[in-house]
Structures are given as C-alpha cells and as structure tokens.
Amino acid sequence: MRAVLVRQPGGPDALELVELPVPVPGPGQVQIRAEAFGVGQPDVLIRRGIYKWMPPLPANPGNDVAGRIAALGPGVEGFAIDQKVLLSARDLSQRGGCYADYVVAPADAVHALPDDVDLQAAVCLSNYQVAYALLHECRHPRAPASVLVIGAAGGVGTALVQLAKLAGMTVIGTVSTEEKAAFAKANGADHIIFYRREDVVARTRELTGGEGVGLVLDHVCGPEFAGYLGALGKWGTLLSYNAFAGLPEENLMAAMRNHLDICPAVRCFSFHIYDHDRDGRRALMRNVIEALSRNAIKPAISAVLKLDEVRKAHALLEQGSALGKIIMTP
C-alpha cells in the first residue's frame, strides 16, 4: 500500500510517498480502507517537526481519515465489513498516522458513521469538532448572541460560521477578498468585514448598534489581539485558539482594565484539553456527526487532490487562499 512519510522535517518536499506492507489488525483493532484524508495545520506542524505533540520520525503526518472497515481483528464487536467510519488521531495514543491507503486503529478510537453520510464531508468534521467546543464548551459567562469570527472563510472559520448560525447567533466574519466574502456569506455569515481596508473594531461596533459582540474567535493573535477587546459587549469573551502571527506584545491585563465597563474575559483554547477526556471529545464528535447526518451543516471542500499530490495539498494549505477544507482521496 501507499503511505506518506516525513523522514527529515521541512517544507512540502519533505513529504515522501512510499510503499509499505498493508497493516493487519490485531486483537481489538480494525483495518480501515481509506477513501478521504483531511489536510490540516497539525499535519503541517508534524511535517515541519515543530508540533508540540510530535510523533517520532519517520512520521506519517496525517491526522484524519474516513473510509470503510476492511477487516476486523479478534474480539472486535459492533462493526461490520464495509461500514463507513471516521478516524481522528485525536483518539489515538499519538498524533499522525492517517495518510495511508489502509490504517489500523483500536476499534474504540473509531467513529461509526451513518450509511447516508458522504465520506469526503465526514473527513472535514474534525474542524467542526473544534468549532463546537469553541462555541459551546468554553463556558462564556452568558450565552453569546453574536460572534466575530476572524478568518471566516478558512476550514475552522467555515465550521464556526455554520455552527454559530445553527445556535442562533448573529455572525460577523472577517475576510481579505471579495471571493472569500461571497464564500463566507454563502455559508451563513450575516455581516462581512474586510480586515485589510476596514477598522474591524469600529465596524463591529457599528454593525451591532454600538453594543459589541458576545464572543470574538481569533486564530491569528499577534499585535492585533488585544485590540479586539474593543469589539466586545458586556461579559464578552475574547478567545484565542491559535497564534499564527505570534503572541501579543501588549500587556493584556492592562488592556482588559481599559474595558472594565464590560467586564471582559480572555481565554486561550487548545483542543489538547481533551487529550485525557475521551468522553468529552467523542461527545463533541457525535454532535457534529449527527448534525451532518441531518444536513444541518454542510462542510465546504476547497480542493480534492489525490494522495500522490500530498505536496501540492500542503503547499495550497500554506498559501492561505483555500476556501474551506482541503482533502485528498486515494
């Protein structure tokens, strides 16, 4: 079978397609025949060798695969041959391991999927799992009625927009281009702000009649982060779930005290909080699987490439121009 390995961390050229023996499931394991692979930032971090939860080299950087059960190991019950399933490396003992024609995993790590679920859509659900946690698990003092999504046309951004609308929130999204604006609006965003030519905070307050939003979700961080406190309404929460532009230089406590009239909160989130909370993370996935099965969410797929185009997939992801999720198929 084919699998992707990283022997020496680096750019997309570090991804090597190799031939390996087909893995055989042992006791309590299942063998999955892959039909769709998700491409995400954790895959890029593994490829670069800088992931905090880095698997040992040589590493297979894939973290999400959807497919069908091809074989059952001894003692496995509750699964059937050809059943649709989803595997996230979040449910494995270490990250990675999913870029391969066949993947073996513990049966209790695998998510069963309804027969009518599209596998290419299903492999996008890890983004929705994160988005659901950001919107519903971070325990805002008051349930937010409105949200500002920074980067509303990306993979997680798209999931946030859809799930926020599903929860009845007014959604304001920031984008960089007219194409991304149209895409975010099509996914449910109520208002769009072009962050390169508009004052995001001033425009947010204008769109909310001066009240501000209940929640700001930001994956960029950097020098703009503390400024988003000005977009919050009373009891609002500024939530960081990544730091692609680095850490803020401003004194956050001082910045928060400049907004004492709204009693703001700042929270730093990582999905790794669920690493030792199996029930919690699997409950999140069940919620989004159920939403997909009743067509309440519609994952947006930016590009579908073949596994042997994995270098192109990673390069496309790093360009930042993708609308929605990049996936691969065998």
Summary of the structure (lengths in Angstrom):
residues: 330
radius of gyration: 20.2
end to end distance: 10.5
largest distance: 62.8
contacts: 1145
relative contact order: 0.15
helix: 33%
strand: 27%
